[in-house]
Amino acid sequence: MKKIVVIQKYSCNFAKANLKNNTKQKIFMVFNFRIVSDEVDNFRREIQIDADATFLELKNAICDSVNYDKNQMCSFFLCDDNWEKEKEITLEDMGSDSDQDVYLMDETILSDYIDDEGQRLIFTFDYLTDRSFFIEMKEIITRKQIKDPLCTLSKGLPPKQVMDFDEYEAKVDKKTNETSIEDLGEEFYGSESYNEDEFDAEGFDELTYNE
């Protein structure tokens, strides 16, 4: 009986030691996101944020970088390689009758759904006109941890956060031909020396956007 107690004590200590070692071995990560717009040429933001931050923190960092009101209804959409929307992560539960699960920004951790460089997201900031930013996770910085998100690059003026639907339609009517994102040229990416590897535009040719 005494021997069994000793073995159990040793096993418990061994488990605690393993747990402590596993905690030490946790790899901290920072995500670097690049944000562009189909409405405004030469607009770009880059934001670094801890992988364990929430989508709400990412939303707030984006809004801060473009001086948007943080209280407007908005959503993130995880996308496939062709920018097709998949899972929605929204600011508030709108009480839809849909059977689909609701993912809220303040409850959803970035690293739970983003684990690869190149992951694409759409951030819809104007629900009425479905106007959005296009986001790509460009880099995972390992062995780094930051408390607050950081905007590391700010180039160009952002589009208006909210646009009246009539104003939006009038703007669309001025455009005689739809322009694809690939036709926007090098300035869309913010650099004449842009390297195609920096922002994989494959799949953009499936979409068209109006100025």
C-alpha positions in Angstrom: 0.0 0.0 0.0 2.8 2.4 0.9 4.5 1.6 -2.3 1.4 2.4 -4.3 1.2 5.8 -2.7 4.8 6.6 -3.6 4.2 5.6 -7.2 1.1 7.8 -7.4 2.9 10.7 -6.0 5.7 10.3 -8.5 3.3 10.0 -11.3 1.5 13.2 -10.3 4.8 15.1 -10.0 5.8 13.7 -13.4 2.6 14.9 -15.0 3.0 18.3 -13.5 6.5 18.5 -14.8 5.3 17.5 -18.3 2.6 20.1 -18.1 5.1 22.8 -17.1 7.4 21.8 -19.9 4.6 21.9 -22.5 3.6 25.3 -21.3 7.2 26.5 -21.8 7.2 25.0 -25.2 4.2 27.0 -26.4 5.1 28.9 -29.5 3.9 32.5 -29.4 2.8 33.9 -32.8 1.9 37.2 -34.3 -0.2 37.5 -37.5 0.6 40.1 -40.1 -2.5 41.0 -42.1 -2.5 43.1 -45.3 -5.7 45.0 -46.2 -6.7 46.4 -49.5 -9.8 48.0 -51.1 -11.5 47.6 -54.5 -12.8 51.1 -54.2 -9.7 53.2 -53.7 -6.5 53.0 -55.6 -3.3 52.9 -53.7 -5.0 52.1 -50.4 -3.3 49.7 -48.1 -3.0 48.9 -44.4 -0.9 46.3 -42.6 -1.7 45.2 -39.1 0.2 43.0 -36.7 -1.9 41.3 -34.0 -1.3 38.5 -31.5 -2.5 35.1 -32.8 -4.5 34.6 -29.5 -6.4 37.9 -30.0 -10.1 37.9 -31.0 -11.7 38.9 -34.2 -13.2 41.8 -32.3 -9.7 43.1 -31.5 -8.8 42.7 -35.2 -11.9 44.6 -36.2 -11.1 47.4 -33.7 -7.6 47.6 -35.1 -8.8 47.9 -38.6 -11.4 50.6 -37.6 -8.7 52.5 -35.7 -6.4 52.4 -38.8 -9.0 54.0 -41.0 -10.9 56.1 -38.4 -14.2 54.2 -38.7 -16.9 54.1 -36.1 -16.5 50.9 -34.2 -20.2 50.6 -33.4 -21.4 50.0 -37.0 -22.6 46.5 -37.8 -19.9 44.5 -39.6 -18.7 40.9 -40.3 -15.7 39.0 -41.2 -16.0 36.2 -43.7 -13.4 33.4 -44.0 -12.8 32.8 -47.7 -11.4 30.1 -50.0 -8.6 30.8 -52.5 -11.1 32.3 -54.9 -12.5 34.8 -52.4 -15.7 32.9 -52.0 -17.3 33.5 -48.6 -17.5 30.6 -46.2 -17.8 31.0 -42.4 -19.1 34.3 -41.1 -17.9 35.9 -37.9 -20.1 38.8 -37.0 -20.2 41.6 -34.5 -23.6 40.8 -33.0 -26.1 38.0 -33.2 -28.9 39.5 -35.3 -31.3 36.7 -34.2 -31.6 35.0 -37.6 -33.9 32.0 -37.8 -31.1 30.1 -39.7 -30.0 26.8 -38.3 -26.4 27.8 -38.9 -24.1 28.4 -35.9 -23.4 32.0 -35.0 -19.8 33.0 -34.5 -19.3 36.2 -32.6 -16.2 38.3 -32.9 -15.6 38.8 -29.1 -15.8 35.0 -28.6 -13.7 33.8 -31.6 -9.9 33.6 -31.4 -7.9 34.3 -34.6 -5.7 31.2 -34.2 -8.7 28.9 -34.0 -9.5 29.6 -37.6 -6.4 31.0 -39.1 -3.2 28.9 -39.2 -1.7 29.4 -42.7 -0.1 32.2 -44.5 -2.3 33.2 -47.4 -5.6 32.8 -45.5 -8.1 35.2 -47.1 -10.8 37.1 -45.4 -13.4 39.7 -46.3 -14.3 42.4 -43.8 -17.7 43.8 -44.7 -18.0 47.2 -43.1 -21.1 48.6 -44.9 -24.0 46.1 -44.8 -26.3 48.1 -47.0 -24.1 48.2 -50.0 -22.0 45.2 -49.2 -18.8 47.2 -49.3 -15.7 45.5 -47.9 -12.0 45.3 -47.4 -10.0 42.3 -48.7 -7.6 40.8 -46.2 -4.8 38.3 -46.6 -2.7 36.9 -43.7 0.7 37.5 -45.2 3.1 36.3 -42.5 3.2 34.3 -39.2 5.9 35.7 -36.9 6.8 33.0 -34.5 8.3 33.4 -31.0 6.8 36.9 -30.7 3.9 38.1 -28.6 2.3 41.6 -28.6 -0.3 42.9 -26.2 -2.0 45.4 -28.5 -2.5 45.3 -32.3 -0.2 47.5 -34.3 -0.7 49.2 -37.7 2.7 48.9 -39.3 1.8 50.4 -42.7 -0.8 53.1 -43.6 -1.0 54.2 -47.2 -3.8 56.0 -49.0 -7.2 57.3 -47.8 -9.9 54.7 -47.0 -13.3 54.7 -48.6 -16.3 56.2 -46.8 -17.5 53.9 -44.1 -21.2 54.4 -44.8 -22.7 55.3 -48.2 -26.3 56.0 -48.9 -27.7 53.4 -51.3 -28.7 56.1 -53.9 -25.2 57.6 -53.7 -23.7 54.1 -54.2 -25.9 53.4 -57.2 -25.1 56.8 -58.7 -21.4 56.0 -58.3 -21.9 52.6 -59.9 -23.7 54.2 -62.9 -20.8 56.3 -63.7 -18.8 53.3 -64.4 -19.3 52.2 -68.0 -17.2 49.1 -67.8 -16.7 46.9 -64.8 -13.0 46.8 -63.7 -11.4 43.7 -62.3 -9.0 43.9 -59.4 -6.2 42.7 -61.7 -6.8 45.7 -64.0 -6.2 48.2 -61.1 -2.5 47.9 -61.7 0.5 48.1 -59.5 -0.8 51.1 -57.5 -3.5 48.8 -56.1 -0.7 47.0 -54.2 1.0 50.2 -53.2 4.3 49.7 -54.9 5.7 49.8 -58.4 8.2 47.2 -57.3 5.5 44.9 -56.1 6.5 41.3 -56.0 3.6 39.0 -57.1 4.5 36.6 -54.2 3.6 39.4 -51.7 -0.1 39.2 -52.5 -1.3 36.2 -54.4 -4.0 37.7 -56.7 -5.1 34.3 -58.0 -8.8 34.1 -57.8 -9.4 37.8 -58.1 -10.1 37.4 -61.8 -13.3 35.6 -60.7 -14.6 38.8 -59.2 -15.4 42.3 -60.6 -15.8 45.5 -58.7 -17.3 48.8 -59.3 -15.7 52.1 -58.4 
